[in-house]
Amino acid sequence: MAKLGEIDIKIGQGKDVLSACREAGATDNSYYRWRRVYPVSSDSVPLKHLPQIRGPLQGVGALIFLI
């Protein structure tokens, strides 16, 4: 994911996505695919892990709602 961080830095410096991706050695399609899997915030949970987290928490939410 080092390339993703590198691309984000270049975009933050004002480059467009396509040129930032080319300089990093990745395609813009790869960048958008990575962005779907790994949200913008670096400390958040990747989207592919949300169904695993949501399952156990649904029961807890239902209990809180009933109280």
C-alpha positions in Angstrom: 0.0 0.0 0.0 3.0 2.2 -0.2 2.0 3.2 -3.8 -1.4 4.2 -2.5 0.2 6.5 0.0 2.6 7.9 -2.6 -0.3 8.6 -5.0 -2.3 10.3 -2.3 0.6 12.6 -1.4 1.1 13.6 -5.1 -2.7 14.2 -5.4 -2.5 16.4 -2.3 0.3 18.3 -3.9 -2.0 19.2 -6.8 -1.4 16.6 -9.4 -4.3 14.9 -11.1 -4.9 11.2 -10.4 -3.7 9.9 -13.8 -0.3 11.6 -13.6 0.2 10.7 -10.0 -0.5 7.1 -10.8 1.8 7.1 -13.7 4.7 8.5 -11.6 4.0 5.9 -8.9 4.0 3.1 -11.5 0.3 2.2 -11.1 -2.8 2.5 -13.3 -5.6 4.8 -12.4 -8.0 1.8 -12.3 -5.8 0.2 -9.6 -5.9 3.4 -7.6 -9.7 3.6 -7.7 -9.9 -0.1 -6.8 -7.6 0.4 -3.8 -9.6 3.4 -2.8 -12.7 1.3 -2.7 -11.1 -1.3 -0.4 -9.1 1.2 1.7 -11.0 4.3 2.6 -9.4 7.7 2.7 -8.7 7.7 6.4 -5.7 5.6 7.1 -6.9 4.6 10.6 -10.3 3.3 9.5 -11.2 -0.3 8.8 -10.9 -1.5 5.2 -14.4 -1.8 3.6 -13.9 -5.5 2.9 -13.8 -6.2 6.7 -17.1 -4.5 7.5 -19.4 -7.5 7.0 -17.3 -9.5 9.5 -17.5 -6.7 12.1 -21.2 -5.8 11.5 -22.4 -9.4 12.2 -21.6 -9.6 15.9 -22.5 -6.0 16.5 -26.1 -6.4 15.1 -27.1 -8.4 18.2 -25.6 -5.8 20.5 -27.5 -3.0 18.7 -30.8 -4.9 19.0 -30.2 -5.4 22.7 -29.5 -1.7 23.2 -32.7 -0.8 21.2 -34.8 -3.1 23.4 -33.5 -1.6 26.7 
